[in-house]
Amino acid sequence: MACYLTMSQLSFKFPEKERSFLKWYSEKTSEPLGTIYRKVTLEHFIHWKKTVLIEAYLNGSIGIKQFANLGGMTFNECFLLLKQNNIDPPYNELLDIHSAQVMEEQLIQPKKNLK
């Protein structure tokens, strides 16, 4: 049998097993059922939001500034999140070409100076 838990304007349908766990945890922590569920739901939503933002960032559909704004994070938090997930920032092909040219110039110049 399913039970309903109402929070503000939202209603959630719970199986009885989940309801009994929430009731037990609520009694243990002295927190209302709605508060416990809302907190856990918010944590999962934030995790899901970060996953979606990382995918969009890697696809190139958003930049780091929009990533930070949508995620409600600072730039440092964004880069830390990317580092924790072993993600290198996407590089533009033009940047790679420019980097290769600069590296070639720097390698060639010392040889010219030695002559």
C-alpha positions as CSV (number, residue, x, y, z in Angstrom):
1,M,0.0,0.0,0.0
2,A,1.4,3.4,-1.0
3,C,1.3,6.5,1.2
4,Y,1.4,10.1,0.3
5,L,3.8,12.6,1.8
6,T,2.9,16.2,1.1
7,M,5.5,19.0,1.0
8,S,4.3,22.5,0.2
9,Q,2.6,22.1,-3.2
10,L,4.2,18.7,-4.1
11,S,2.9,15.3,-3.3
12,F,5.0,12.1,-3.3
13,K,3.8,8.6,-3.4
14,F,5.8,6.2,-1.3
15,P,5.8,2.5,-1.0
16,E,5.1,1.4,2.5
17,K,8.7,0.1,3.0
18,E,10.1,3.5,2.2
19,R,7.6,5.2,4.4
20,S,8.4,3.0,7.4
21,F,12.2,3.7,6.9
22,L,11.5,7.5,6.8
23,K,9.4,7.3,9.9
24,W,12.1,5.4,11.8
25,Y,14.8,7.8,10.6
26,S,12.6,10.7,11.5
27,E,12.1,9.4,15.0
28,K,15.8,8.7,15.4
29,T,16.9,12.2,14.2
30,S,13.9,14.2,15.4
31,E,13.5,15.7,12.0
32,P,10.1,15.9,10.2
33,L,9.6,13.4,7.3
34,G,9.3,16.2,4.7
35,T,12.6,17.8,5.8
36,I,14.5,14.5,5.5
37,Y,13.1,13.7,2.1
38,R,13.6,17.3,0.8
39,K,17.3,17.3,2.0
40,V,18.0,13.9,0.4
41,T,16.2,14.9,-2.8
42,L,18.1,18.2,-3.0
43,E,21.4,16.4,-2.6
44,H,20.6,14.0,-5.4
45,F,19.3,16.9,-7.6
46,I,22.6,18.8,-7.1
47,H,24.6,15.7,-8.0
48,W,22.4,15.2,-11.1
49,K,22.7,18.9,-12.1
50,K,26.5,18.7,-11.8
51,T,26.6,15.6,-14.0
52,V,24.4,17.3,-16.7
53,L,26.6,20.4,-16.6
54,I,29.8,18.4,-16.9
55,E,28.4,16.6,-20.0
56,A,27.3,19.9,-21.5
57,Y,30.8,21.4,-20.8
58,L,32.5,18.5,-22.4
59,N,30.3,18.7,-25.4
60,G,31.2,22.3,-25.8
61,S,27.6,23.5,-25.6
62,I,28.5,25.7,-22.5
63,G,31.6,27.4,-21.4
64,I,33.2,27.6,-18.0
65,K,31.4,30.8,-17.1
66,Q,28.0,29.4,-17.9
67,F,29.0,26.2,-16.1
68,A,29.8,28.2,-13.0
69,N,26.6,30.3,-13.2
70,L,24.2,27.4,-13.8
71,G,25.9,25.3,-11.1
72,G,25.9,28.1,-8.6
73,M,29.7,27.7,-8.1
74,T,32.8,29.8,-8.3
75,F,35.4,29.2,-11.0
76,N,37.7,27.5,-8.5
77,E,34.8,25.1,-7.5
78,C,34.2,24.3,-11.1
79,F,37.8,23.5,-11.8
80,L,38.0,21.5,-8.6
81,L,34.9,19.5,-9.6
82,L,36.5,18.8,-13.1
83,K,39.7,17.8,-11.5
84,Q,38.0,15.4,-9.1
85,N,36.3,13.8,-12.0
86,N,39.6,13.5,-13.9
87,I,38.4,15.8,-16.7
88,D,40.7,18.0,-18.7
89,P,39.1,21.2,-20.1
90,P,38.3,20.8,-23.8
91,Y,40.8,22.5,-26.0
92,N,40.1,24.3,-29.2
93,E,41.9,22.9,-32.3
94,L,43.3,26.4,-33.1
95,L,44.9,26.5,-29.7
96,D,46.6,23.2,-30.4
97,I,47.9,24.5,-33.7
98,H,49.1,27.8,-32.1
99,S,50.8,25.8,-29.3
100,A,52.6,23.6,-31.8
101,Q,53.8,26.7,-33.8
102,V,55.1,28.4,-30.6
103,M,56.8,25.2,-29.5
104,E,58.5,24.8,-32.9
105,E,59.7,28.4,-32.9
106,Q,61.1,28.0,-29.4
107,L,62.9,24.8,-30.4
108,I,64.3,26.3,-33.6
109,Q,65.4,29.7,-32.1
110,P,68.1,28.3,-29.7
111,K,69.7,26.5,-32.6
112,K,69.9,29.7,-34.6
113,N,71.4,31.6,-31.7
114,L,74.1,29.0,-31.3
115,K,75.5,29.5,-34.8
